Amino acid sequence: MENPFKFGTIVEEEYFTDRVDEVAYICQFIQSANHLILISPRRFGKSSVVAKAVKQSGRKSITINLQQVTSVADLSAKLLREFFKVHPIERVKHLITHFRIIPTVTSNALTGTIDVSFQPGVDAIILLEDVMALIEKAHSNDDRIIVVLDEFQEILDLAPSLDKKMRAIMQDQKHINYILLGSQESMMTDIFEKKKSPFYHFGELMRLGKLPRKDFYDYLAERLQGCFAEKSSDLANQILDYTGCHPYYTQQLAANVWQLAVLKPEQTDVMRAAIDHIVTTHGLDYERLWMNFNRTNKWILQRLASNESLQTGEYRTSTIYSALKRLQREGYVVYTASYELEDPFFREWILKER
């Protein structure tokens, strides 16, 4: 039997869980000429939500994950490469002749893919200006393209003042809808909400939270019936209690529960077996992470894992707050109603090792 749960990649089609209202909102919003900023913690499914909305819109689109970009020149090359997927190079040759620095474009006849490169040492900002101008010129008010830039906060580390230069280019573009995603909430908030930031109020701000429990429960219970006809409802609730409705970890745990039920139907406590399997599988990775934390961070993570108060007098409030913000920025801690560990299986590992 095929596992009905999927995690670790963009989730589409039958694997997509709810988010009906969010997808509908994004689809409707990008019918205007405005831009959208979407903020949520890592692995909450923002990339999947945007991918589904963009697909439903039927519009041309380009998507770049800035975590995979190494320089401004690399960003320019990736944007141009994705542009050629939308517009065959034969149809836009006349626009490329206006580039101040002509790119090297090669085609792989076997795979049909196109690669783009620039000579080293050239002015990277000129490259970016020319590529972004090309994307603008190739479209019109009646044929706007959607450009999705995932993990947008990474522009702050790519080059000095890149945010100012990109904002200067983007503010004059009329034929592009930008959707800018980010998982580091404090950095994204600074970029779009601080008055001194070049991107201050650049677009509509949207925050993506956890999935509503009722919707996630219905999704899990229905799919678990294939292996657990009588226990699917109880298992769905147990999984959500453990993961706190976190989209990624819920799918991961459900997938492992299903897999163990198929491979080891004699298992009496498949939920516990699935959790132990995941923690054991990732044990070495968790140990490497743990060794890189300082003493304050370890103490905070241990207290959060066991739901103990951080206000014990052992550390100053300012020290705890700074450490929490750093852990949140690095993705180990999230804040919803309170601070909590992002990964429930890392929490399990900490409790076992404590």
KOLTORMI-876152 format. One record per residue (C-alpha): residue number from 1; residue in one letter; x, y, z. Coordinates in Angstrom, 2 decimals, m for minus. Example, Ala and Ser with C-alpha at 12.3 -4.5 7.8 and 13.67 -1.06 7.14 Angstrom:
<sites>
<site num="1" residuo="a" xx="12.30" yy="m4.50" zz="7.80"/>
<site num="2" residuo="s" xx="13.67" yy="m1.06" zz="7.14"/>
</sites>
This chain:
<sites>
<site num="1" residuo="m" xx="0.00" yy="0.00" zz="0.00"/>
<site num="2" residuo="e" xx="1.21" yy="3.50" zz="m0.83"/>
<site num="3" residuo="n" xx="1.94" yy="5.73" zz="2.13"/>
<site num="4" residuo="p" xx="m0.72" yy="8.49" zz="2.12"/>
<site num="5" residuo="f" xx="1.50" yy="11.01" zz="3.95"/>
<site num="6" residuo="k" xx="4.31" yy="13.14" zz="2.55"/>
<site num="7" residuo="f" xx="6.86" yy="15.46" zz="4.14"/>
<site num="8" residuo="g" xx="10.21" yy="17.07" zz="3.36"/>
<site num="9" residuo="t" xx="9.28" yy="18.56" zz="m0.03"/>
<site num="10" residuo="i" xx="6.66" yy="20.86" zz="m1.51"/>
<site num="11" residuo="v" xx="3.32" yy="19.19" zz="m0.77"/>
<site num="12" residuo="e" xx="0.83" yy="19.17" zz="m3.64"/>
<site num="13" residuo="e" xx="m2.39" yy="17.61" zz="m4.88"/>
<site num="14" residuo="e" xx="m3.75" yy="14.81" zz="m2.66"/>
<site num="15" residuo="y" xx="m1.01" yy="15.32" zz="m0.03"/>
<site num="16" residuo="f" xx="m1.98" yy="18.95" zz="0.54"/>
<site num="17" residuo="t" xx="m3.75" yy="19.53" zz="3.85"/>
<site num="18" residuo="d" xx="m6.52" yy="22.15" zz="4.11"/>
<site num="19" residuo="r" xx="m5.25" yy="25.77" zz="3.94"/>
<site num="20" residuo="v" xx="m8.29" yy="26.43" zz="1.72"/>
<site num="21" residuo="d" xx="m8.83" yy="29.95" zz="3.05"/>
<site num="22" residuo="e" xx="m5.16" yy="30.90" zz="2.77"/>
<site num="23" residuo="v" xx="m4.86" yy="29.60" zz="m0.80"/>
<site num="24" residuo="a" xx="m8.07" yy="31.40" zz="m1.80"/>
<site num="25" residuo="y" xx="m6.83" yy="34.64" zz="m0.22"/>
<site num="26" residuo="i" xx="m3.49" yy="34.52" zz="m2.03"/>
<site num="27" residuo="c" xx="m5.17" yy="33.68" zz="m5.35"/>
<site num="28" residuo="q" xx="m7.52" yy="36.63" zz="m4.96"/>
<site num="29" residuo="f" xx="m4.83" yy="39.01" zz="m3.73"/>
<site num="30" residuo="i" xx="m2.46" yy="38.48" zz="m6.65"/>
<site num="31" residuo="q" xx="m5.20" yy="39.43" zz="m9.07"/>
<site num="32" residuo="s" xx="m4.33" yy="43.00" zz="m8.03"/>
<site num="33" residuo="a" xx="m1.09" yy="44.77" zz="m8.83"/>
<site num="34" residuo="n" xx="0.09" yy="44.51" zz="m5.21"/>
<site num="35" residuo="h" xx="2.79" yy="42.44" zz="m3.54"/>
<site num="36" residuo="l" xx="2.44" yy="39.90" zz="m0.73"/>
<site num="37" residuo="i" xx="4.78" yy="39.20" zz="2.20"/>
<site num="38" residuo="l" xx="4.21" yy="35.84" zz="3.90"/>
<site num="39" residuo="i" xx="5.86" yy="35.09" zz="7.24"/>
<site num="40" residuo="s" xx="5.77" yy="31.83" zz="9.18"/>
<site num="41" residuo="p" xx="8.16" yy="29.59" zz="11.12"/>
<site num="42" residuo="r" xx="10.10" yy="26.97" zz="9.20"/>
<site num="43" residuo="r" xx="8.19" yy="23.93" zz="7.98"/>
<site num="44" residuo="f" xx="4.74" yy="25.45" zz="8.49"/>
<site num="45" residuo="g" xx="4.01" yy="24.86" zz="4.81"/>
<site num="46" residuo="k" xx="4.26" yy="28.40" zz="3.42"/>
<site num="47" residuo="s" xx="6.09" yy="27.27" zz="0.27"/>
<site num="48" residuo="s" xx="3.43" yy="24.63" zz="m0.39"/>
<site num="49" residuo="v" xx="0.61" yy="27.14" zz="0.17"/>
<site num="50" residuo="v" xx="2.14" yy="29.65" zz="m2.24"/>
<site num="51" residuo="a" xx="2.95" yy="26.97" zz="m4.83"/>
<site num="52" residuo="k" xx="m0.68" yy="25.79" zz="m4.78"/>
<site num="53" residuo="a" xx="m2.05" yy="29.34" zz="m5.02"/>
<site num="54" residuo="v" xx="0.28" yy="30.24" zz="m7.89"/>
<site num="55" residuo="k" xx="m0.66" yy="27.05" zz="m9.74"/>
<site num="56" residuo="q" xx="m4.36" yy="27.74" zz="m9.26"/>
<site num="57" residuo="s" xx="m3.93" yy="31.28" zz="m10.59"/>
<site num="58" residuo="g" xx="m2.79" yy="29.90" zz="m13.95"/>
<site num="59" residuo="r" xx="m0.25" yy="32.71" zz="m14.21"/>
<site num="60" residuo="k" xx="3.38" yy="32.51" zz="m15.33"/>
<site num="61" residuo="s" xx="5.72" yy="32.36" zz="m12.36"/>
<site num="62" residuo="i" xx="9.35" yy="32.27" zz="m11.27"/>
<site num="63" residuo="t" xx="10.41" yy="30.86" zz="m7.89"/>
<site num="64" residuo="i" xx="13.82" yy="31.29" zz="m6.25"/>
<site num="65" residuo="n" xx="14.88" yy="30.09" zz="m2.80"/>
<site num="66" residuo="l" xx="17.40" yy="32.65" zz="m1.57"/>
<site num="67" residuo="q" xx="18.93" yy="30.11" zz="0.83"/>
<site num="68" residuo="q" xx="20.34" yy="28.42" zz="m2.27"/>
<site num="69" residuo="v" xx="21.81" yy="31.67" zz="m3.65"/>
<site num="70" residuo="t" xx="25.51" yy="32.33" zz="m3.03"/>
<site num="71" residuo="s" xx="25.98" yy="35.82" zz="m4.51"/>
<site num="72" residuo="v" xx="24.23" yy="38.60" zz="m6.40"/>
<site num="73" residuo="a" xx="25.62" yy="37.21" zz="m9.66"/>
<site num="74" residuo="d" xx="24.25" yy="33.78" zz="m8.73"/>
<site num="75" residuo="l" xx="20.84" yy="35.33" zz="m8.00"/>
<site num="76" residuo="s" xx="20.88" yy="36.99" zz="m11.43"/>
<site num="77" residuo="a" xx="21.79" yy="33.70" zz="m13.14"/>
<site num="78" residuo="k" xx="19.09" yy="31.76" zz="m11.28"/>
<site num="79" residuo="l" xx="16.43" yy="34.37" zz="m12.11"/>
<site num="80" residuo="l" xx="17.41" yy="34.30" zz="m15.79"/>
<site num="81" residuo="r" xx="17.44" yy="30.49" zz="m15.84"/>
<site num="82" residuo="e" xx="13.91" yy="30.38" zz="m14.40"/>
<site num="83" residuo="f" xx="12.82" yy="33.09" zz="m16.84"/>
<site num="84" residuo="f" xx="13.88" yy="30.90" zz="m19.76"/>
<site num="85" residuo="k" xx="11.60" yy="28.15" zz="m18.43"/>
<site num="86" residuo="v" xx="8.69" yy="30.54" zz="m18.91"/>
<site num="87" residuo="h" xx="9.90" yy="32.23" zz="m22.11"/>
<site num="88" residuo="p" xx="11.92" yy="30.13" zz="m24.60"/>
<site num="89" residuo="i" xx="15.17" yy="31.94" zz="m25.37"/>
<site num="90" residuo="e" xx="14.39" yy="32.06" zz="m29.09"/>
<site num="91" residuo="r" xx="11.47" yy="34.41" zz="m28.37"/>
<site num="92" residuo="v" xx="13.37" yy="36.86" zz="m26.17"/>
<site num="93" residuo="k" xx="16.74" yy="37.11" zz="m27.92"/>
<site num="94" residuo="h" xx="15.97" yy="40.69" zz="m28.94"/>
<site num="95" residuo="l" xx="15.55" yy="41.68" zz="m25.29"/>
<site num="96" residuo="i" xx="18.83" yy="40.08" zz="m24.20"/>
<site num="97" residuo="t" xx="20.77" yy="42.17" zz="m26.73"/>
<site num="98" residuo="h" xx="20.07" yy="45.18" zz="m24.50"/>
<site num="99" residuo="f" xx="22.04" yy="43.64" zz="m21.63"/>
<site num="100" residuo="r" xx="25.11" yy="45.63" zz="m20.69"/>
<site num="101" residuo="i" xx="26.85" yy="42.34" zz="m19.80"/>
<site num="102" residuo="i" xx="25.86" yy="39.48" zz="m22.11"/>
<site num="103" residuo="p" xx="25.37" yy="36.13" zz="m20.31"/>
<site num="104" residuo="t" xx="26.65" yy="32.76" zz="m21.50"/>
<site num="105" residuo="v" xx="23.63" yy="30.57" zz="m22.16"/>
<site num="106" residuo="t" xx="24.05" yy="26.84" zz="m22.82"/>
<site num="107" residuo="s" xx="21.43" yy="24.21" zz="m23.54"/>
<site num="108" residuo="n" xx="21.53" yy="20.52" zz="m22.70"/>
<site num="109" residuo="a" xx="19.90" yy="18.74" zz="m25.63"/>
<site num="110" residuo="l" xx="19.37" yy="15.54" zz="m23.63"/>
<site num="111" residuo="t" xx="17.61" yy="17.07" zz="m20.62"/>
<site num="112" residuo="g" xx="16.21" yy="20.18" zz="m22.26"/>
<site num="113" residuo="t" xx="17.59" yy="22.34" zz="m19.45"/>
<site num="114" residuo="i" xx="19.29" yy="25.69" zz="m19.88"/>
<site num="115" residuo="d" xx="22.25" yy="26.93" zz="m17.87"/>
<site num="116" residuo="v" xx="23.24" yy="30.57" zz="m17.43"/>
<site num="117" residuo="s" xx="26.55" yy="32.03" zz="m16.33"/>
<site num="118" residuo="f" xx="28.37" yy="35.35" zz="m16.32"/>
<site num="119" residuo="q" xx="32.06" yy="36.12" zz="m16.58"/>
<site num="120" residuo="p" xx="33.64" yy="36.38" zz="m13.12"/>
<site num="121" residuo="g" xx="34.51" yy="39.81" zz="m11.83"/>
<site num="122" residuo="v" xx="31.72" yy="41.75" zz="m13.56"/>
<site num="123" residuo="d" xx="29.51" yy="44.24" zz="m11.70"/>
<site num="124" residuo="a" xx="26.87" yy="42.01" zz="m10.10"/>
<site num="125" residuo="i" xx="24.39" yy="44.84" zz="m9.57"/>
<site num="126" residuo="i" xx="24.39" yy="45.59" zz="m13.31"/>
<site num="127" residuo="l" xx="23.59" yy="41.91" zz="m13.91"/>
<site num="128" residuo="l" xx="20.68" yy="42.03" zz="m11.48"/>
<site num="129" residuo="e" xx="19.33" yy="45.28" zz="m12.93"/>
<site num="130" residuo="d" xx="19.40" yy="43.87" zz="m16.48"/>
<site num="131" residuo="v" xx="17.77" yy="40.56" zz="m15.53"/>
<site num="132" residuo="m" xx="15.00" yy="42.21" zz="m13.50"/>
<site num="133" residuo="a" xx="14.42" yy="44.73" zz="m16.30"/>
<site num="134" residuo="l" xx="14.11" yy="41.82" zz="m18.75"/>
<site num="135" residuo="i" xx="11.45" yy="40.14" zz="m16.62"/>
<site num="136" residuo="e" xx="9.53" yy="43.42" zz="m16.50"/>
<site num="137" residuo="k" xx="9.79" yy="44.14" zz="m20.25"/>
<site num="138" residuo="a" xx="8.61" yy="40.66" zz="m21.22"/>
<site num="139" residuo="h" xx="5.23" yy="41.23" zz="m19.56"/>
<site num="140" residuo="s" xx="2.35" yy="43.68" zz="m19.54"/>
<site num="141" residuo="n" xx="m0.58" yy="44.82" zz="m17.40"/>
<site num="142" residuo="d" xx="m2.68" yy="42.05" zz="m18.94"/>
<site num="143" residuo="d" xx="0.07" yy="39.44" zz="m18.55"/>
<site num="144" residuo="r" xx="1.75" yy="40.03" zz="m15.20"/>
<site num="145" residuo="i" xx="4.21" yy="37.42" zz="m13.95"/>
<site num="146" residuo="i" xx="4.49" yy="36.23" zz="m10.35"/>
<site num="147" residuo="v" xx="8.00" yy="36.21" zz="m8.86"/>
<site num="148" residuo="v" xx="8.29" yy="34.22" zz="m5.63"/>
<site num="149" residuo="l" xx="11.40" yy="34.85" zz="m3.53"/>
<site num="150" residuo="d" xx="11.54" yy="32.33" zz="m0.68"/>
<site num="151" residuo="e" xx="13.56" yy="32.98" zz="2.51"/>
<site num="152" residuo="f" xx="13.73" yy="36.62" zz="1.47"/>
<site num="153" residuo="q" xx="15.56" yy="37.70" zz="4.64"/>
<site num="154" residuo="e" xx="18.72" yy="36.17" zz="3.12"/>
<site num="155" residuo="i" xx="19.19" yy="39.27" zz="0.93"/>
<site num="156" residuo="l" xx="20.61" yy="41.01" zz="4.00"/>
<site num="157" residuo="d" xx="23.63" yy="38.67" zz="3.92"/>
<site num="158" residuo="l" xx="24.20" yy="38.47" zz="0.16"/>
<site num="159" residuo="a" xx="25.74" yy="41.91" zz="m0.34"/>
<site num="160" residuo="p" xx="25.89" yy="45.29" zz="1.43"/>
<site num="161" residuo="s" xx="22.85" yy="47.49" zz="0.74"/>
<site num="162" residuo="l" xx="21.32" yy="44.89" zz="m1.58"/>
<site num="163" residuo="d" xx="17.90" yy="45.57" zz="m0.04"/>
<site num="164" residuo="k" xx="18.15" yy="49.24" zz="m1.08"/>
<site num="165" residuo="k" xx="19.23" yy="48.36" zz="m4.61"/>
<site num="166" residuo="m" xx="16.51" yy="45.73" zz="m5.09"/>
<site num="167" residuo="r" xx="13.83" yy="48.05" zz="m3.72"/>
<site num="168" residuo="a" xx="14.92" yy="50.77" zz="m6.13"/>
<site num="169" residuo="i" xx="14.51" yy="48.36" zz="m9.04"/>
<site num="170" residuo="m" xx="11.24" yy="46.81" zz="m7.87"/>
<site num="171" residuo="q" xx="9.41" yy="50.07" zz="m7.09"/>
<site num="172" residuo="d" xx="9.25" yy="51.01" zz="m10.78"/>
<site num="173" residuo="q" xx="8.07" yy="47.61" zz="m12.00"/>
<site num="174" residuo="k" xx="4.42" yy="47.41" zz="m12.96"/>
<site num="175" residuo="h" xx="4.15" yy="43.98" zz="m14.58"/>
<site num="176" residuo="i" xx="5.31" yy="41.77" zz="m11.71"/>
<site num="177" residuo="n" xx="3.56" yy="40.52" zz="m8.58"/>
<site num="178" residuo="y" xx="6.16" yy="39.72" zz="m5.93"/>
<site num="179" residuo="i" xx="5.47" yy="37.16" zz="m3.22"/>
<site num="180" residuo="l" xx="8.21" yy="37.36" zz="m0.61"/>
<site num="181" residuo="l" xx="8.40" yy="34.54" zz="1.94"/>
<site num="182" residuo="g" xx="10.44" yy="34.32" zz="5.10"/>
<site num="183" residuo="s" xx="10.82" yy="32.06" zz="8.13"/>
<site num="184" residuo="q" xx="12.90" yy="34.31" zz="10.40"/>
<site num="185" residuo="e" xx="10.12" yy="36.41" zz="11.83"/>
<site num="186" residuo="s" xx="12.19" yy="39.09" zz="13.54"/>
<site num="187" residuo="m" xx="14.29" yy="39.74" zz="10.43"/>
<site num="188" residuo="m" xx="11.27" yy="39.75" zz="8.11"/>
<site num="189" residuo="t" xx="9.42" yy="42.11" zz="10.45"/>
<site num="190" residuo="d" xx="12.43" yy="44.46" zz="10.48"/>
<site num="191" residuo="i" xx="12.63" yy="44.40" zz="6.68"/>
<site num="192" residuo="f" xx="8.96" yy="45.21" zz="6.09"/>
<site num="193" residuo="e" xx="7.78" yy="47.00" zz="9.22"/>
<site num="194" residuo="k" xx="10.65" yy="49.28" zz="10.25"/>
<site num="195" residuo="k" xx="10.24" yy="52.78" zz="8.84"/>
<site num="196" residuo="k" xx="13.93" yy="53.09" zz="7.99"/>
<site num="197" residuo="s" xx="13.92" yy="49.89" zz="5.95"/>
<site num="198" residuo="p" xx="13.87" yy="50.25" zz="2.13"/>
<site num="199" residuo="f" xx="11.07" yy="47.66" zz="2.01"/>
<site num="200" residuo="y" xx="8.90" yy="49.39" zz="4.63"/>
<site num="201" residuo="h" xx="5.26" yy="48.57" zz="3.78"/>
<site num="202" residuo="f" xx="6.27" yy="47.14" zz="0.40"/>
<site num="203" residuo="g" xx="3.25" yy="44.83" zz="0.34"/>
<site num="204" residuo="e" xx="0.45" yy="43.15" zz="2.26"/>
<site num="205" residuo="l" xx="1.73" yy="41.30" zz="5.31"/>
<site num="206" residuo="m" xx="0.32" yy="37.81" zz="5.93"/>
<site num="207" residuo="r" xx="1.25" yy="35.40" zz="8.69"/>
<site num="208" residuo="l" xx="0.76" yy="31.66" zz="8.40"/>
<site num="209" residuo="g" xx="0.03" yy="29.78" zz="11.62"/>
<site num="210" residuo="k" xx="m0.47" yy="26.14" zz="12.46"/>
<site num="211" residuo="l" xx="m3.26" yy="24.23" zz="10.77"/>
<site num="212" residuo="p" xx="m6.62" yy="24.24" zz="12.59"/>
<site num="213" residuo="r" xx="m6.77" yy="21.08" zz="14.64"/>
<site num="214" residuo="k" xx="m10.23" yy="20.03" zz="13.37"/>
<site num="215" residuo="d" xx="m9.12" yy="20.18" zz="9.73"/>
<site num="216" residuo="f" xx="m5.88" yy="18.33" zz="10.43"/>
<site num="217" residuo="y" xx="m7.75" yy="15.71" zz="12.48"/>
<site num="218" residuo="d" xx="m10.18" yy="15.01" zz="9.63"/>
<site num="219" residuo="y" xx="m7.27" yy="14.68" zz="7.19"/>
<site num="220" residuo="l" xx="m5.36" yy="12.23" zz="9.42"/>
<site num="221" residuo="a" xx="m8.32" yy="10.13" zz="10.54"/>
<site num="222" residuo="e" xx="m9.49" yy="9.58" zz="6.99"/>
<site num="223" residuo="r" xx="m6.08" yy="8.50" zz="5.72"/>
<site num="224" residuo="l" xx="m5.21" yy="6.32" zz="8.69"/>
<site num="225" residuo="q" xx="m8.30" yy="4.19" zz="8.16"/>
<site num="226" residuo="g" xx="m6.42" yy="2.24" zz="5.49"/>
<site num="227" residuo="c" xx="m4.32" yy="0.61" zz="8.24"/>
<site num="228" residuo="f" xx="m6.28" yy="1.37" zz="11.40"/>
<site num="229" residuo="a" xx="m9.97" yy="0.99" zz="10.67"/>
<site num="230" residuo="e" xx="m10.95" yy="1.04" zz="14.34"/>
<site num="231" residuo="k" xx="m8.15" yy="3.15" zz="15.84"/>
<site num="232" residuo="s" xx="m7.78" yy="5.89" zz="13.22"/>
<site num="233" residuo="s" xx="m9.61" yy="8.54" zz="15.28"/>
<site num="234" residuo="d" xx="m7.60" yy="7.87" zz="18.44"/>
<site num="235" residuo="l" xx="m4.33" yy="7.79" zz="16.53"/>
<site num="236" residuo="a" xx="m5.12" yy="11.07" zz="14.76"/>
<site num="237" residuo="n" xx="m5.64" yy="12.76" zz="18.13"/>
<site num="238" residuo="q" xx="m2.48" yy="11.20" zz="19.61"/>
<site num="239" residuo="i" xx="m0.39" yy="12.40" zz="16.67"/>
<site num="240" residuo="l" xx="m1.74" yy="15.95" zz="16.92"/>
<site num="241" residuo="d" xx="m1.26" yy="16.01" zz="20.70"/>
<site num="242" residuo="y" xx="2.37" yy="15.06" zz="20.21"/>
<site num="243" residuo="t" xx="3.22" yy="17.42" zz="17.32"/>
<site num="244" residuo="g" xx="1.06" yy="20.33" zz="18.43"/>
<site num="245" residuo="c" xx="m0.45" yy="20.47" zz="14.92"/>
<site num="246" residuo="h" xx="2.91" yy="21.39" zz="13.37"/>
<site num="247" residuo="p" xx="2.37" yy="20.65" zz="9.64"/>
<site num="248" residuo="y" xx="5.77" yy="19.11" zz="8.86"/>
<site num="249" residuo="y" xx="6.20" yy="16.97" zz="11.98"/>
<site num="250" residuo="t" xx="2.58" yy="15.81" zz="11.87"/>
<site num="251" residuo="q" xx="3.07" yy="14.50" zz="8.34"/>
<site num="252" residuo="q" xx="6.40" yy="12.95" zz="9.36"/>
<site num="253" residuo="l" xx="4.96" yy="11.13" zz="12.37"/>
<site num="254" residuo="a" xx="1.85" yy="10.00" zz="10.49"/>
<site num="255" residuo="a" xx="4.01" yy="8.66" zz="7.65"/>
<site num="256" residuo="n" xx="6.12" yy="6.67" zz="10.11"/>
<site num="257" residuo="v" xx="3.07" yy="5.34" zz="11.96"/>
<site num="258" residuo="w" xx="1.66" yy="4.13" zz="8.66"/>
<site num="259" residuo="q" xx="4.95" yy="2.60" zz="7.57"/>
<site num="260" residuo="l" xx="5.42" yy="0.66" zz="10.79"/>
<site num="261" residuo="a" xx="1.82" yy="m0.58" zz="10.69"/>
<site num="262" residuo="v" xx="2.45" yy="m2.01" zz="7.22"/>
<site num="263" residuo="l" xx="5.85" yy="m3.52" zz="7.98"/>
<site num="264" residuo="k" xx="5.20" yy="m4.65" zz="11.55"/>
<site num="265" residuo="p" xx="1.46" yy="m5.23" zz="12.02"/>
<site num="266" residuo="e" xx="2.17" yy="m7.06" zz="15.28"/>
<site num="267" residuo="q" xx="3.32" yy="m3.77" zz="16.93"/>
<site num="268" residuo="t" xx="1.09" yy="m3.06" zz="19.94"/>
<site num="269" residuo="d" xx="2.07" yy="0.61" zz="20.44"/>
<site num="270" residuo="v" xx="2.77" yy="1.84" zz="16.92"/>
<site num="271" residuo="m" xx="2.73" yy="5.49" zz="18.00"/>
<site num="272" residuo="r" xx="5.56" yy="5.03" zz="20.52"/>
<site num="273" residuo="a" xx="7.48" yy="2.82" zz="18.08"/>
<site num="274" residuo="a" xx="7.24" yy="5.50" zz="15.37"/>
<site num="275" residuo="i" xx="8.48" yy="8.24" zz="17.73"/>
<site num="276" residuo="d" xx="11.39" yy="6.08" zz="18.91"/>
<site num="277" residuo="h" xx="12.29" yy="5.26" zz="15.31"/>
<site num="278" residuo="i" xx="12.43" yy="8.94" zz="14.28"/>
<site num="279" residuo="v" xx="14.44" yy="9.98" zz="17.36"/>
<site num="280" residuo="t" xx="16.92" yy="7.13" zz="16.87"/>
<site num="281" residuo="t" xx="17.28" yy="7.86" zz="13.16"/>
<site num="282" residuo="h" xx="18.13" yy="11.50" zz="13.82"/>
<site num="283" residuo="g" xx="20.05" yy="10.89" zz="17.06"/>
<site num="284" residuo="l" xx="23.51" yy="11.66" zz="15.63"/>
<site num="285" residuo="d" xx="22.25" yy="14.89" zz="14.05"/>
<site num="286" residuo="y" xx="20.70" yy="15.96" zz="17.34"/>
<site num="287" residuo="e" xx="23.94" yy="15.18" zz="19.16"/>
<site num="288" residuo="r" xx="25.94" yy="17.33" zz="16.73"/>
<site num="289" residuo="l" xx="23.50" yy="20.19" zz="17.22"/>
<site num="290" residuo="w" xx="23.66" yy="19.83" zz="20.98"/>
<site num="291" residuo="m" xx="27.46" yy="19.95" zz="21.06"/>
<site num="292" residuo="n" xx="27.39" yy="23.35" zz="19.33"/>
<site num="293" residuo="f" xx="25.08" yy="25.00" zz="21.87"/>
<site num="294" residuo="n" xx="26.57" yy="27.03" zz="24.70"/>
<site num="295" residuo="r" xx="25.63" yy="26.33" zz="28.31"/>
<site num="296" residuo="t" xx="22.86" yy="28.96" zz="28.41"/>
<site num="297" residuo="n" xx="21.20" yy="27.62" zz="25.28"/>
<site num="298" residuo="k" xx="21.35" yy="24.04" zz="26.57"/>
<site num="299" residuo="w" xx="19.75" yy="25.10" zz="29.84"/>
<site num="300" residuo="i" xx="16.94" yy="26.95" zz="28.02"/>
<site num="301" residuo="l" xx="16.28" yy="24.03" zz="25.65"/>
<site num="302" residuo="q" xx="16.13" yy="21.59" zz="28.55"/>
<site num="303" residuo="r" xx="13.67" yy="23.80" zz="30.44"/>
<site num="304" residuo="l" xx="11.45" yy="24.23" zz="27.36"/>
<site num="305" residuo="a" xx="11.57" yy="20.48" zz="26.63"/>
<site num="306" residuo="s" xx="10.25" yy="19.67" zz="30.09"/>
<site num="307" residuo="n" xx="7.80" yy="22.64" zz="30.20"/>
<site num="308" residuo="e" xx="9.60" yy="24.18" zz="33.17"/>
<site num="309" residuo="s" xx="9.72" yy="27.88" zz="33.96"/>
<site num="310" residuo="l" xx="12.69" yy="29.88" zz="32.70"/>
<site num="311" residuo="q" xx="12.37" yy="32.39" zz="35.53"/>
<site num="312" residuo="t" xx="14.37" yy="30.56" zz="38.20"/>
<site num="313" residuo="g" xx="16.89" yy="33.26" zz="39.02"/>
<site num="314" residuo="e" xx="19.74" yy="31.19" zz="37.57"/>
<site num="315" residuo="y" xx="20.02" yy="33.59" zz="34.61"/>
<site num="316" residuo="r" xx="19.10" yy="37.23" zz="34.21"/>
<site num="317" residuo="t" xx="15.89" yy="37.93" zz="32.29"/>
<site num="318" residuo="s" xx="17.80" yy="39.90" zz="29.66"/>
<site num="319" residuo="t" xx="20.17" yy="36.95" zz="29.10"/>
<site num="320" residuo="i" xx="17.26" yy="34.52" zz="28.72"/>
<site num="321" residuo="y" xx="15.43" yy="36.86" zz="26.34"/>
<site num="322" residuo="s" xx="18.52" yy="37.37" zz="24.14"/>
<site num="323" residuo="a" xx="19.18" yy="33.62" zz="24.02"/>
<site num="324" residuo="l" xx="15.54" yy="32.87" zz="23.14"/>
<site num="325" residuo="k" xx="15.60" yy="35.39" zz="20.31"/>
<site num="326" residuo="r" xx="18.81" yy="33.88" zz="18.99"/>
<site num="327" residuo="l" xx="17.40" yy="30.34" zz="19.18"/>
<site num="328" residuo="q" xx="14.24" yy="31.55" zz="17.48"/>
<site num="329" residuo="r" xx="16.24" yy="33.23" zz="14.71"/>
<site num="330" residuo="e" xx="18.19" yy="30.02" zz="14.17"/>
<site num="331" residuo="g" xx="14.97" yy="27.98" zz="13.98"/>
<site num="332" residuo="y" xx="15.29" yy="25.85" zz="17.12"/>
<site num="333" residuo="v" xx="12.56" yy="27.68" zz="19.03"/>
<site num="334" residuo="v" xx="9.23" yy="29.05" zz="17.84"/>
<site num="335" residuo="y" xx="6.77" yy="31.38" zz="19.51"/>
<site num="336" residuo="t" xx="3.02" yy="30.91" zz="19.20"/>
<site num="337" residuo="a" xx="1.18" yy="31.30" zz="22.51"/>
<site num="338" residuo="s" xx="4.53" yy="30.77" zz="24.25"/>
<site num="339" residuo="y" xx="8.08" yy="29.73" zz="23.44"/>
<site num="340" residuo="e" xx="8.44" yy="26.06" zz="22.51"/>
<site num="341" residuo="l" xx="10.89" yy="23.76" zz="20.73"/>
<site num="342" residuo="e" xx="10.31" yy="23.72" zz="17.00"/>
<site num="343" residuo="d" xx="11.06" yy="20.01" zz="16.62"/>
<site num="344" residuo="p" xx="9.09" yy="17.67" zz="18.94"/>
<site num="345" residuo="f" xx="11.50" yy="14.81" zz="18.22"/>
<site num="346" residuo="f" xx="14.47" yy="16.94" zz="19.25"/>
<site num="347" residuo="r" xx="12.50" yy="17.65" zz="22.43"/>
<site num="348" residuo="e" xx="12.12" yy="13.90" zz="22.91"/>
<site num="349" residuo="w" xx="15.88" yy="13.39" zz="22.42"/>
<site num="350" residuo="i" xx="16.69" yy="16.13" zz="24.96"/>
<site num="351" residuo="l" xx="14.40" yy="14.57" zz="27.57"/>
<site num="352" residuo="k" xx="16.01" yy="11.17" zz="27.07"/>
<site num="353" residuo="e" xx="19.55" yy="12.54" zz="27.29"/>
<site num="354" residuo="r" xx="18.95" yy="14.94" zz="30.16"/>
</sites>
